[in-house]
Amino acid sequence: MNPFDVLIVGGGIIGAVTARALSEYDLSLGILEKASDVGTGSTKGNSAIVHAGFDPVTGTLKARLNRIGNETLEPLCRALHVPFRRNGSLVVAFTPQDRLELERLLDRGRQNGIPKLALLDADALHALEPALAPNAVAALHAPTGGIFGPYELTVACAEVAVANGARLLTDCRVVGIRPDPAGEPAPDGARFTVTARTHARDGSLVEETYRARFVLDAAGVFADDVAALAGDARLSIRPRKGEYLLLDKRQGTLVSHTVFQAPGPMGKGVLVSPTVDGNLLIGPTAVDQDDKEDTATTAEGLAYVLAQARRSVPALDTSAVLTSFAGLRAVSSGHDFVLEESPVVKGLVLAAGIESPGLVSSPAIADRLVAVLADAGLPLVRRADVRMDRDEPVRFRELDDAARARLIARDPCYGHVLCRCERVTEGEVVDAIRRPAGARDLDAVKRRTRAGMGRCQSGFCLPRVLEVLSRELAAEEETLTKKGPGSSLVDGRIR
Ligand SMILES: Cc1cc2nc3c(=O)[nH]c(=O)nc-3n(C[C@H](O)[C@H](O)[C@H](O)COP(=O)(O)OP(=O)(O)OC[C@H]3O[C@@H](n4cnc5c(N)ncnc54)[C@H](O)[C@@H]3O)c2cc1C
């Protein structure tokens, strides 16, 4: 088998945005992802905030790439039809001590080159956000803050990369990376043999091997383990869990800005923010743990989130809670992004310690990783035959009646609403399956279309989406899953 020029381990936002950037060049690219879809790690469980950039310590990679990413993320999202809104952010002070904290953040923001930062007094603050607690005394306003769709961007970038020829292999867990012995280059020009474990059709585990010239480690909380497989054991990544509550659209306009709390002795505080889809998000907690797979929410964590969020917005209505979720931050011992060729293993490029602000920085991180690969010897020859954007996915719920009628006349599948809560049509589900890097299970359809994300949380649309998946993939419903092996939805049929 021909070797890959670059084999990317991890299909999170970093792997996907970098794969898209690399697909502009004449390279053979592979993405190996252990889950059944891209964007299911930290990229799925987070605040989805486009941070303005006043928080990271001045002089760090985080500070620099946050500032650049805050500017470049918006055009990237627009080109790929990914939801993005520059709603601005507020860090709210409740005490004189908090106010000093705001001044410190303002100062740091100015040093980081963040534009338009301003301190607001209580009157100005309450005029902007009437639902804020009456005892809020001041805020740091950052108009360049925003919100966006992280897994939508990940899916979109994977789609572009695959359309440009990259191979995406899901359910493919890398379990070995063997650098070739130094000295003679291998006849195929590769430096690495990568072993990955995947499920065979009968459910058994099988191992496949791949050859690669460069390996890009974008494995999130597992980046230290993946680097160690290749022989670089210097990294240490500790997961830090963040739990959230998501409220339905009745609460989605309670605030229009992302409302942070001034950091204090109790930690960085809990945010209250609208989402790009019109919901309201509150969270997260911050609790260190050892387990890199445990993303369960806890009663204590969610109670804490609710109590803290009510300090900012007392009118939060718990009857509007739709669901809860958690994500794991990849906290590195150096507390900065690690974006470099491993000094220990030639050809192994590291994208490690990508905790917040990793989402907003992702386009800048990808550019930097491309530069690191080029410096390490990857030849970059631009291709003429590539397309870096994609066709806009239909969002039926956003169309007016005339546009809906035209769509249905062209394809009657768009006249069949499968998800009533979010008004998602069969046509949209079919499209999500047929696109490059298309959906293969229920959650993948959900992330691409929002079918199942509404009030009933897929109670109504689940069997209908399964039917479409079964038809489109020519697969028995018994073989379909929620999110890959071990999560089947249909045990058998009652005849
Ligand atoms: C609670 C929380 C809040 C956050 N809020 C924000 C925010 O508001 N704004 C912001 O900018 N950033 C935020 N972040 C940070 C952001 O979510 C991350 O920086 C970003 O998602 C990291 O992306 P990634 O691709 O590096 O990791 P991931 O998304 O975790 O992707 C890594 C991928 O590698 C795969 N993988 C791992 N090991 C293997 C293996 N052996 N073989 C194959 N595949 C493997 C995983 O399955 C996973 O899909 C937050 C993070 C958390 C947890």
PDBQT file of the ligand as one rigid body, heavy atoms in Angstrom, charges set to zero:
ROOT
HETATM    1  C1  LIG A 501     -15.569  22.009  29.218  1.00  0.00    +0.000 C 
HETATM    2  C2  LIG A 501     -14.845  22.600  28.047  1.00  0.00    +0.000 A 
HETATM    3  C3  LIG A 501     -15.135  23.894  27.602  1.00  0.00    +0.000 A 
HETATM    4  C4  LIG A 501     -14.468  24.444  26.525  1.00  0.00    +0.000 A 
HETATM    5  N1  LIG A 501     -14.849  25.649  26.033  1.00  0.00    +0.000 NA
HETATM    6  C5  LIG A 501     -14.204  26.189  24.978  1.00  0.00    +0.000 A 
HETATM    7  C6  LIG A 501     -14.635  27.420  24.424  1.00  0.00    +0.000 A 
HETATM    8  O1  LIG A 501     -15.668  27.953  24.795  1.00  0.00    +0.000 OA
HETATM    9  N2  LIG A 501     -13.891  27.971  23.426  1.00  0.00    +0.000 N 
HETATM   10  C7  LIG A 501     -12.755  27.392  22.972  1.00  0.00    +0.000 A 
HETATM   11  O2  LIG A 501     -12.104  27.962  22.108  1.00  0.00    +0.000 OA
HETATM   12  N3  LIG A 501     -12.352  26.183  23.440  1.00  0.00    +0.000 NA
HETATM   13  C8  LIG A 501     -13.063  25.568  24.419  1.00  0.00    +0.000 A 
HETATM   14  N4  LIG A 501     -12.699  24.347  24.891  1.00  0.00    +0.000 N 
HETATM   15  C9  LIG A 501     -11.534  23.663  24.315  1.00  0.00    +0.000 C 
HETATM   16  C10 LIG A 501     -11.887  22.907  23.048  1.00  0.00    +0.000 C 
HETATM   17  O3  LIG A 501     -13.061  22.136  23.222  1.00  0.00    +0.000 OA
HETATM   18  C11 LIG A 501     -10.711  22.022  22.663  1.00  0.00    +0.000 C 
HETATM   19  O4  LIG A 501      -9.567  22.847  22.601  1.00  0.00    +0.000 OA
HETATM   20  C12 LIG A 501     -10.870  21.340  21.331  1.00  0.00    +0.000 C 
HETATM   21  O5  LIG A 501     -12.105  20.695  21.209  1.00  0.00    +0.000 OA
HETATM   22  C13 LIG A 501      -9.740  20.337  21.157  1.00  0.00    +0.000 C 
HETATM   23  O6  LIG A 501      -9.900  19.685  19.940  1.00  0.00    +0.000 OA
HETATM   24  P1  LIG A 501      -8.998  18.438  19.591  1.00  0.00    +0.000 P 
HETATM   25  O7  LIG A 501      -9.269  18.113  18.175  1.00  0.00    +0.000 OA
HETATM   26  O8  LIG A 501      -7.594  18.707  20.009  1.00  0.00    +0.000 OA
HETATM   27  O9  LIG A 501      -9.499  17.294  20.585  1.00  0.00    +0.000 OA
HETATM   28  P2  LIG A 501     -10.758  16.316  20.487  1.00  0.00    +0.000 P 
HETATM   29  O10 LIG A 501     -11.966  17.005  20.032  1.00  0.00    +0.000 OA
HETATM   30  O11 LIG A 501     -10.835  15.600  21.791  1.00  0.00    +0.000 OA
HETATM   31  O12 LIG A 501     -10.335  15.327  19.338  1.00  0.00    +0.000 OA
HETATM   32  C14 LIG A 501      -9.367  14.328  19.531  1.00  0.00    +0.000 C 
HETATM   33  C15 LIG A 501      -9.836  13.105  18.800  1.00  0.00    +0.000 C 
HETATM   34  O13 LIG A 501      -8.825  12.113  18.842  1.00  0.00    +0.000 OA
HETATM   35  C16 LIG A 501      -9.457  10.849  18.910  1.00  0.00    +0.000 C 
HETATM   36  N5  LIG A 501      -8.478   9.882  19.420  1.00  0.00    +0.000 N 
HETATM   37  C17 LIG A 501      -7.914   9.857  20.645  1.00  0.00    +0.000 A 
HETATM   38  N6  LIG A 501      -7.057   8.818  20.739  1.00  0.00    +0.000 NA
HETATM   39  C18 LIG A 501      -7.085   8.175  19.546  1.00  0.00    +0.000 A 
HETATM   40  C19 LIG A 501      -6.430   7.025  19.038  1.00  0.00    +0.000 A 
HETATM   41  N7  LIG A 501      -5.564   6.302  19.777  1.00  0.00    +0.000 N 
HETATM   42  N8  LIG A 501      -6.717   6.631  17.762  1.00  0.00    +0.000 NA
HETATM   43  C20 LIG A 501      -7.598   7.332  17.002  1.00  0.00    +0.000 A 
HETATM   44  N9  LIG A 501      -8.247   8.430  17.452  1.00  0.00    +0.000 NA
HETATM   45  C21 LIG A 501      -7.988   8.857  18.702  1.00  0.00    +0.000 A 
HETATM   46  C22 LIG A 501     -10.632  11.089  19.842  1.00  0.00    +0.000 C 
HETATM   47  O14 LIG A 501     -11.648  10.129  19.694  1.00  0.00    +0.000 OA
HETATM   48  C23 LIG A 501     -11.079  12.482  19.432  1.00  0.00    +0.000 C 
HETATM   49  O15 LIG A 501     -12.113  12.467  18.481  1.00  0.00    +0.000 OA
HETATM   50  C24 LIG A 501     -13.408  23.725  25.912  1.00  0.00    +0.000 A 
HETATM   51  C25 LIG A 501     -13.142  22.427  26.329  1.00  0.00    +0.000 A 
HETATM   52  C26 LIG A 501     -13.883  21.855  27.337  1.00  0.00    +0.000 A 
HETATM   53  C27 LIG A 501     -13.661  20.413  27.681  1.00  0.00    +0.000 C 
ENDROOT
TORSDOF 0
